[in-house]
């Protein structure tokens, strides 16, 4: 096992980390709620693809997609969201983040929990739409099954 290379040691990941810096934003009154953001591609694009990682992932999990899509002119933003205990608080925080980034609308990609949050944000902003499209992977539409348990039944 000592001869195996990890993803973090790969040339591709090292290229990503050397060309796309991680930025941190606090958009809430609570200073502990810090958004970690990788923003790559032309800043003139005001309707980028925003990626929400799965429950056990971080924003850099999308490094391959960021490298490939920005190479052909797309703007891709990958976010790591702070802990919010209520959906409405998450939606307000994310709305403040996209306002801070001066974005008009967004295309949201979410995997697992990130997909659930993307759906909830689209639902939250339906009267004044901020979501141009949703791309969901292994997403939930309802998380009540997780109440009071550590896992979902098979």
C-alpha positions as CSV (number, residue, x, y, z in Angstrom):
1,X,0.0,0.0,0.0
2,X,2.9,2.4,0.6
3,X,3.6,2.6,-3.2
4,X,0.0,3.8,-4.0
5,X,-0.7,7.4,-4.8
6,X,-3.6,9.1,-3.1
7,X,-5.9,11.5,-5.1
8,X,-4.4,14.4,-3.2
9,X,-1.0,13.5,-4.4
10,X,-2.0,13.2,-8.1
11,X,-0.8,15.7,-10.6
12,X,-4.4,16.5,-11.6
13,X,-5.4,17.5,-8.0
14,X,-2.1,19.4,-7.5
15,X,-2.8,21.3,-10.7
16,X,-6.3,22.1,-9.3
17,X,-5.0,23.3,-5.9
18,X,-2.3,25.5,-7.6
19,X,-4.7,27.2,-10.0
20,X,-7.9,27.5,-8.0
21,X,-7.7,29.0,-4.5
22,X,-10.1,28.3,-1.8
23,X,-11.9,31.4,-0.6
24,X,-13.9,31.8,2.6
25,X,-16.9,34.0,3.1
26,X,-19.0,34.8,6.1
27,X,-22.4,36.2,4.9
28,X,-24.4,35.7,8.2
29,X,-24.4,37.6,11.4
30,X,-23.0,34.5,13.0
31,X,-19.2,34.7,12.3
32,X,-18.8,30.9,12.8
33,X,-20.9,30.2,9.6
34,X,-18.1,30.2,7.0
35,X,-18.7,29.2,3.4
36,X,-15.7,27.6,1.7
37,X,-15.7,28.3,-2.0
38,X,-13.7,27.2,-5.1
39,X,-14.6,29.6,-7.9
40,X,-13.1,29.0,-11.3
41,X,-13.8,30.2,-14.9
42,X,-14.8,33.5,-16.3
43,X,-16.1,35.9,-13.6
44,X,-18.2,37.6,-16.3
45,X,-20.5,34.6,-16.2
46,X,-23.4,35.5,-13.8
47,X,-25.2,32.2,-14.0
48,X,-22.6,29.6,-13.1
49,X,-22.8,25.9,-12.2
50,X,-22.6,25.6,-8.4
51,X,-21.8,22.2,-6.9
52,X,-22.9,21.0,-3.5
53,X,-20.9,18.1,-2.2
54,X,-22.5,15.0,-0.7
55,X,-22.9,14.6,3.1
56,X,-19.4,13.1,3.6
57,X,-17.6,15.2,1.0
58,X,-15.9,18.6,0.8
59,X,-16.0,21.3,-1.9
60,X,-12.8,20.0,-3.5
61,X,-14.4,16.7,-4.4
62,X,-15.5,18.3,-7.7
63,X,-11.9,19.2,-8.8
64,X,-12.1,17.1,-12.0
65,X,-15.3,18.7,-13.0
66,X,-14.0,22.2,-12.3
67,X,-10.8,21.6,-14.3
68,X,-12.7,20.1,-17.3
69,X,-15.5,22.6,-17.5
70,X,-13.4,25.7,-16.9
71,X,-11.1,24.5,-19.7
72,X,-13.9,24.9,-22.2
73,X,-15.2,28.3,-20.8
74,X,-17.7,27.5,-18.1
75,X,-17.7,29.1,-14.6
76,X,-17.9,26.5,-11.9
77,X,-18.2,27.2,-8.2
78,X,-18.0,24.4,-5.6
79,X,-19.2,25.3,-2.1
80,X,-18.8,23.8,1.3
81,X,-21.6,25.0,3.4
82,X,-21.6,25.7,7.2
83,X,-23.9,23.9,9.6
84,X,-27.4,25.2,9.6
85,X,-30.0,23.6,11.8
86,X,-33.0,24.7,9.7
87,X,-33.6,24.6,6.0
88,X,-34.8,28.1,5.9
89,X,-31.6,29.3,7.5
90,X,-29.5,27.4,4.9
91,X,-31.6,28.9,2.1
92,X,-31.2,32.4,3.5
93,X,-27.4,31.9,3.9
94,X,-27.0,30.5,0.4
95,X,-29.1,33.4,-1.0
96,X,-26.8,35.8,0.8
97,X,-23.7,34.0,-0.6
98,X,-24.9,34.2,-4.2
99,X,-25.8,37.9,-3.7
100,X,-22.3,38.4,-2.3
101,X,-20.9,36.8,-5.4
102,X,-23.1,39.0,-7.5
103,X,-24.8,36.1,-9.4
104,X,-28.1,36.5,-11.1
105,X,-29.2,32.8,-11.3
106,X,-27.4,29.5,-10.8
107,X,-27.4,26.0,-12.2
108,X,-27.2,23.7,-9.1
109,X,-25.6,20.3,-9.0
110,X,-26.1,18.3,-5.8
111,X,-25.2,14.9,-4.7
112,X,-26.8,13.1,-1.8
113,X,-27.5,15.7,0.9
114,X,-26.3,18.5,-1.4
115,X,-29.0,17.5,-3.8
116,X,-31.6,17.8,-1.1
117,X,-30.4,21.2,-0.2
118,X,-30.4,22.3,-3.9
119,X,-34.0,21.2,-4.2
120,X,-35.0,23.1,-1.1
121,X,-33.3,26.2,-2.3
122,X,-35.1,26.0,-5.6
123,X,-38.4,25.5,-3.7
124,X,-37.5,28.4,-1.4
125,X,-36.9,30.9,-4.2
126,X,-39.8,29.8,-6.5
127,X,-41.5,33.3,-6.3
128,X,-38.3,35.1,-7.4
129,X,-36.4,32.3,-9.2
130,X,-32.7,32.1,-8.6
131,X,-32.2,28.5,-9.9
132,X,-31.9,28.1,-13.7
133,X,-31.6,24.3,-13.5
134,X,-31.1,21.4,-11.1
135,X,-28.8,18.4,-11.7
136,X,-29.3,15.8,-8.9
137,X,-27.4,12.7,-8.2
138,X,-28.5,10.1,-5.5
139,X,-30.6,12.9,-4.0
140,X,-33.5,12.8,-1.4
141,X,-36.7,14.7,-1.7
142,X,-37.6,14.0,2.0
143,X,-35.2,13.4,4.9
144,X,-37.8,12.4,7.6
145,X,-36.6,8.8,7.3
146,X,-33.4,9.8,9.0
147,X,-35.2,11.2,12.1
148,X,-34.1,9.5,15.3
149,X,-31.8,7.0,13.5
150,X,-28.3,7.0,12.3
151,X,-29.1,5.3,9.0
152,X,-32.0,4.5,6.7
153,X,-33.4,1.0,6.6
154,X,-32.4,-1.0,3.6
